[in-house]
Amino acid sequence: MTKTQYYTAASLDGFIADQANSLDWLLQFGFPSQSDYPDFIRDIGALAMGSTTYEWILARHIRPESGEPSPWPYAQPTWVFSSRDLPQIEGADLRLVRGDVGPVHREMMAAAGGKNIWLVGGGELVGRFHDQGLLDELFVQIASVTLGGGAPLLPRRITTPPLRLVSATPWGDAFVQLRYEVPKAKR
């Protein structure tokens, strides 16, 4: 069964980016040697992200000011939610969309072909999926830093029903991955 999953890293105090939308706090760790990312991405059939995440990938990897550009990192179709026009990337399966996440989620489910959907970020976009009962799981790699402010992990109040902890897995001496199921609220 296809699941809609939020897989991300956050500071110990709950931020996915600092006040300047920087991920330098996270990048200092490099790619963790202990990670389930290869298994996770193998089961992904479609992705969604907000414009800030998309522009960060563009600036840091696809069209960096210095260094070699990299190709778009995902083979899966990707929906980018934005209220403004964004540049396209040659050869990438990108769909620029705006508005309600519900109809787009249905398109993503069809395109995923029975695989899972990854909500790459940001937190507000993930919150919109949650608001419509479309978020199934969270995978949060908590890093051993605090930021004191920035972009929140998931700017929603989720109390009843609470998230259900599935696992807590340490990764080296800097991370712990928390995996939660998102129970559906009774309507």
C-alpha positions as CSV (number, residue, x, y, z in Angstrom):
1,M,0.0,0.0,0.0
2,T,1.3,3.4,-1.0
3,K,2.3,5.6,2.0
4,T,2.9,9.4,2.0
5,Q,6.1,10.0,4.0
6,Y,8.0,13.0,5.3
7,Y,11.7,12.0,5.4
8,T,13.9,14.8,6.7
9,A,16.5,16.0,9.2
10,A,16.0,18.5,12.0
11,S,17.9,20.2,14.7
12,L,17.3,19.0,18.3
13,D,15.1,22.0,18.8
14,G,12.9,21.2,15.8
15,F,14.1,23.2,12.8
16,I,14.8,21.9,9.3
17,A,16.7,25.1,8.2
18,D,18.2,28.0,10.1
19,Q,16.9,31.6,9.9
20,A,18.7,32.2,6.6
21,N,17.2,29.0,5.1
22,S,20.7,27.5,5.3
23,L,21.5,23.8,5.8
24,D,25.1,24.4,6.7
25,W,24.4,23.1,10.2
26,L,23.4,19.8,8.7
27,L,26.0,19.6,5.9
28,Q,28.8,19.8,8.4
29,F,28.1,16.1,9.2
30,G,28.4,14.9,5.6
31,F,26.4,11.8,4.5
32,P,25.9,9.6,7.5
33,S,27.6,6.2,7.1
34,Q,24.7,4.6,9.0
35,S,21.5,5.5,7.0
36,D,18.4,3.9,5.6
37,Y,18.2,6.5,2.8
38,P,19.2,4.0,0.1
39,D,16.4,1.6,1.1
40,F,14.0,4.5,1.6
41,I,14.5,6.1,-1.8
42,R,14.3,2.7,-3.5
43,D,10.7,2.5,-2.4
44,I,9.7,6.0,-3.6
45,G,7.7,6.5,-6.7
46,A,6.9,10.2,-6.6
47,L,8.1,13.3,-4.7
48,A,6.7,16.7,-3.6
49,M,8.5,19.7,-2.4
50,G,8.0,23.4,-1.9
51,S,9.6,26.2,-3.9
52,T,12.2,27.0,-1.1
53,T,13.4,23.4,-1.2
54,Y,13.5,23.3,-5.0
55,E,15.4,26.6,-5.2
56,W,17.9,25.3,-2.6
57,I,18.6,22.3,-4.8
58,L,18.9,24.5,-7.8
59,A,21.4,26.9,-6.2
60,R,23.5,24.2,-4.4
61,H,23.5,21.4,-6.9
62,I,22.1,22.0,-10.3
63,R,23.3,25.6,-10.9
64,P,26.0,26.3,-8.3
65,E,27.9,29.6,-8.5
66,S,31.1,27.7,-8.2
67,G,32.0,24.1,-8.9
68,E,30.5,21.6,-11.3
69,P,26.7,21.4,-11.7
70,S,25.1,18.1,-10.9
71,P,22.1,16.5,-12.7
72,W,18.7,16.5,-11.0
73,P,19.1,14.0,-8.2
74,Y,15.8,12.2,-8.6
75,A,14.5,9.8,-11.3
76,Q,11.0,9.9,-9.9
77,P,8.4,12.4,-11.0
78,T,8.5,15.5,-8.8
79,W,5.8,18.0,-8.0
80,V,7.0,21.4,-7.0
81,F,4.4,23.5,-5.1
82,S,4.8,27.3,-5.7
83,S,2.7,30.4,-6.1
84,R,5.2,31.8,-8.6
85,D,7.0,30.8,-11.7
86,L,10.2,28.8,-11.3
87,P,12.9,27.7,-13.7
88,Q,12.6,24.2,-15.2
89,I,15.5,21.7,-15.3
90,E,16.2,20.0,-18.6
91,G,15.7,16.3,-18.5
92,A,13.9,16.3,-15.1
93,D,10.4,15.0,-14.6
94,L,9.1,18.2,-12.9
95,R,5.5,19.3,-12.5
96,L,5.1,22.9,-11.2
97,V,1.8,23.1,-9.3
98,R,-0.1,25.5,-7.0
99,G,-3.1,25.3,-4.8
100,D,-4.8,22.4,-3.0
101,V,-2.6,19.4,-2.3
102,G,-5.6,16.9,-2.5
103,P,-5.9,16.7,-6.3
104,V,-2.2,16.7,-6.7
105,H,-1.8,13.9,-4.2
106,R,-4.2,11.8,-6.4
107,E,-2.0,12.4,-9.4
108,M,1.1,11.5,-7.4
109,M,-0.5,8.3,-6.2
110,A,-1.2,7.3,-9.8
111,A,2.3,8.2,-10.9
112,A,3.9,6.4,-8.0
113,G,2.8,3.0,-9.3
114,G,2.3,1.4,-5.9
115,K,5.5,2.9,-4.5
116,N,5.5,5.5,-1.7
117,I,5.4,9.3,-2.0
118,W,8.1,11.4,-0.4
119,L,7.3,14.8,0.9
120,V,10.8,16.3,0.7
121,G,9.9,19.6,2.4
122,G,9.3,22.1,3.7
123,G,7.3,21.8,6.9
124,E,4.4,24.0,5.8
125,L,3.8,22.0,2.7
126,V,3.9,18.8,4.7
127,G,1.4,20.4,7.1
128,R,-1.0,21.0,4.2
129,F,-0.8,17.2,3.4
130,H,-1.4,16.5,7.1
131,D,-4.4,18.8,7.3
132,Q,-6.1,16.8,4.6
133,G,-5.3,13.4,6.2
134,L,-2.8,12.5,3.5
135,L,0.4,12.1,5.7
136,D,1.1,8.6,6.8
137,E,4.6,8.5,8.3
138,L,7.4,10.8,9.5
139,F,11.1,9.8,9.4
140,V,13.0,12.5,11.3
141,Q,16.8,12.4,11.7
142,I,17.5,14.5,14.8
143,A,20.9,16.1,14.7
144,S,23.0,17.0,17.7
145,V,22.7,20.7,17.2
146,T,20.3,23.5,18.2
147,L,19.5,26.4,16.0
148,G,17.3,28.7,18.2
149,G,15.0,29.5,15.2
150,G,14.4,28.9,11.6
151,A,12.0,26.8,9.5
152,P,10.0,24.5,11.8
153,L,9.9,20.8,11.2
154,L,6.1,20.6,11.0
155,P,4.3,23.8,11.9
156,R,1.1,22.1,13.0
157,R,-0.4,21.2,16.4
158,I,-0.8,17.4,16.3
159,T,-2.1,16.3,19.7
160,T,-5.2,14.1,19.3
161,P,-4.5,11.5,18.1
162,P,-0.8,11.8,18.9
163,L,1.8,10.5,16.5
164,R,2.7,6.8,17.2
165,L,6.4,6.1,17.6
166,V,7.5,3.1,15.5
167,S,11.2,3.2,16.1
168,A,14.2,5.2,17.4
169,T,17.5,4.3,15.7
170,P,20.8,6.0,16.6
171,W,23.1,6.8,13.7
172,G,26.7,7.3,14.9
173,D,27.2,9.9,17.6
174,A,25.4,12.8,15.9
175,F,21.9,11.5,14.9
176,V,18.9,9.5,16.0
177,Q,16.2,8.7,13.5
178,L,12.6,8.8,14.9
179,R,10.0,7.1,12.8
180,Y,6.3,7.9,13.5
181,E,3.0,6.7,12.1
182,V,0.4,9.5,11.7
183,P,-2.9,8.2,13.0
184,K,-5.9,9.4,11.1
185,A,-8.2,11.7,13.1
186,K,-11.8,10.6,13.4
187,R,-14.0,12.9,11.4
